[in-house]
Amino acid sequence: MHLSENLRGILLMCTSMAAFTINDTFMKSVTQSLPLYQTIAMRGVIALVGLGLLAALTGAFRFRPSGRDGLLILLRSLADVAATILFLEALLRMPLANLSAILQALPLLITLAAALVFGDKIGWRRMTAILVGLVGVLIIIRPGTEGFDRWSLLGIASVLCVVVRDLSVRPIQGAVPAGLVALGAAVAVTAMGWIGAGIQGWKPVSPAEAAEVLAAGLFVIVGYLSSVSAMRHGDIGLVAPFRYTSLIWAIVLGLLVFGDLPDAWTLVGAAVVVGAGLFTLWREQRLRRPSRPVPASPDPAPLDPAR
């Protein structure tokens, strides 16, 4: 039974990563012809309907967060808005796999930021792994060389915003429903999309473009639901590393849909980052006491919240 739960968690996590990456693929494709903010607004409506139904079914609307928790949810939502803008602006101009490779540094940066902000202890082994992972990011973006893509800086900025997003939920009381936290972010991102669309302009939408936006929104909902479910099955230390399967999906879809294939340096850098991240997860799991409960994150979904 225990093995069955682990396998279920792994499959759900892989499903989540596939769904989020397919969403990214649809968004990158449709923003070649539609304005970015219009697309965010349209997809946001779909995500709001799905997450709103989820919140209603789970009774999240009956919960009233405290003033402190409300401010933390607001901070998380604003960080989500910034992360979404930066991520999609980079996605519009970068190969999917290259941006995904940069995003693999997120767990490392969250570990480092948690030590700086909350005083979490990091031993020399994990600190070394974090530094090695950051070197891997430098290999990917290659600043000062001909291979440097300035849009990759937006990807890094997006990751930093996600660090703020994820750390902001840590002090939130565990009783706050995950659906309420996620819905607050979805409202903020969707509102940003409509405001931006009013400034950027609105174009007529073809049936094919509408279908792509609808697919992106549906895959966002699937990704969120499967991500939440994945963290509730099996050992978190066994399930969490399968987040890195998103890079495999990004490479495959980037090649099949856009004809983009990462160069050797990007693949080397991605391997360094993923290896460092896996070591960090393994080390954290080994150091965690068996009797110590694993705190549940209000929203364990990966990077793109507008996802």
GIQUISUL-V767659 format. One record per pair of residues at least 4 apart in sequence whose ideal C-beta (glycine too) atoms are under 6 Angstrom apart, sorted by the first residue. I is the first residue (numbers start at 0). J is the second residue. If there is no record, write none. Layout:
[[I | J] [I | J]]
//
This chain:
[[4 | 232] [4 | 233] [5 | 233] [5 | 237] [7 | 232] [8 | 229] [8 | 232] [8 | 233] [8 | 238] [9 | 238] [9 | 241] [11 | 225] [11 | 228] [11 | 229] [12 | 229] [12 | 238] [12 | 241] [13 | 241] [13 | 244] [14 | 225] [15 | 222] [15 | 225] [15 | 226] [15 | 229] [16 | 244] [16 | 245] [17 | 248] [18 | 218] [18 | 221] [18 | 222] [19 | 222] [19 | 301] [19 | 306] [20 | 245] [20 | 248] [20 | 249] [21 | 218] [22 | 215] [22 | 218] [22 | 219] [22 | 306] [24 | 252] [24 | 256] [25 | 211] [25 | 214] [25 | 215] [26 | 215] [27 | 90] [28 | 211] [29 | 33] [29 | 38] [29 | 208] [29 | 211] [29 | 212] [30 | 35] [30 | 38] [30 | 91] [33 | 37] [33 | 38] [33 | 202] [33 | 208] [34 | 199] [35 | 87] [36 | 192] [36 | 195] [36 | 196] [36 | 199] [37 | 196] [37 | 201] [39 | 43] [39 | 192] [39 | 305] [40 | 192] [40 | 193] [40 | 196] [41 | 212] [42 | 212] [42 | 215] [42 | 216] [43 | 188] [43 | 189] [43 | 192] [45 | 216] [46 | 50] [46 | 185] [46 | 216] [46 | 219] [47 | 51] [47 | 185] [47 | 189] [49 | 220] [50 | 181] [50 | 182] [50 | 185] [53 | 178] [54 | 59] [54 | 60] [54 | 178] [54 | 179] [54 | 182] [57 | 178] [59 | 176] [59 | 178] [59 | 179] [62 | 176] [62 | 179] [64 | 68] [64 | 69] [64 | 175] [68 | 171] [68 | 172] [68 | 175] [71 | 167] [71 | 171] [72 | 180] [72 | 183] [74 | 167] [75 | 164] [75 | 167] [75 | 168] [76 | 183] [76 | 184] [76 | 187] [78 | 160] [78 | 163] [78 | 164] [79 | 164] [79 | 184] [79 | 188] [79 | 304] [80 | 187] [80 | 188] [80 | 191] [81 | 160] [82 | 86] [82 | 157] [82 | 160] [82 | 161] [83 | 188] [83 | 305] [85 | 153] [85 | 156] [85 | 157] [86 | 157] [86 | 303] [88 | 153] [89 | 93] [89 | 98] [89 | 150] [89 | 153] [89 | 154] [90 | 98] [92 | 150] [93 | 97] [93 | 98] [93 | 150] [94 | 253] [94 | 259] [95 | 249] [95 | 253] [96 | 249] [96 | 250] [96 | 253] [96 | 261] [97 | 261] [97 | 265] [98 | 154] [99 | 246] [99 | 249] [100 | 139] [100 | 265] [100 | 269] [101 | 139] [101 | 154] [102 | 302] [103 | 246] [103 | 272] [103 | 273] [104 | 108] [104 | 132] [104 | 136] [104 | 272] [105 | 158] [106 | 276] [107 | 129] [107 | 132] [107 | 276] [108 | 112] [108 | 162] [109 | 162] [109 | 165] [110 | 279] [111 | 129] [112 | 116] [112 | 162] [112 | 166] [113 | 117] [113 | 119] [114 | 119] [114 | 121] [116 | 166] [121 | 125] [121 | 126] [124 | 282] [125 | 279] [125 | 282] [128 | 275] [128 | 278] [128 | 279] [131 | 275] [132 | 272] [132 | 275] [135 | 268] [135 | 271] [135 | 272] [138 | 264] [138 | 267] [138 | 268] [139 | 265] [139 | 268] [140 | 151] [141 | 146] [141 | 147] [142 | 147] [161 | 302] [168 | 297] [171 | 175] [171 | 297] [175 | 297] [177 | 297] [177 | 298] [178 | 182] [180 | 297] [180 | 298] [181 | 298] [184 | 304] [188 | 305] [195 | 199] [196 | 201] [204 | 208] [204 | 209] [219 | 306] [222 | 226] [223 | 300] [226 | 299] [226 | 300] [229 | 238] [230 | 299] [233 | 237] [233 | 238] [235 | 239] [235 | 293] [236 | 284] [239 | 280] [240 | 277] [240 | 280] [243 | 273] [248 | 252] [249 | 253] [252 | 256] [253 | 257] [253 | 259] [254 | 260] [261 | 265] [261 | 266] [270 | 274] [287 | 291]]
//
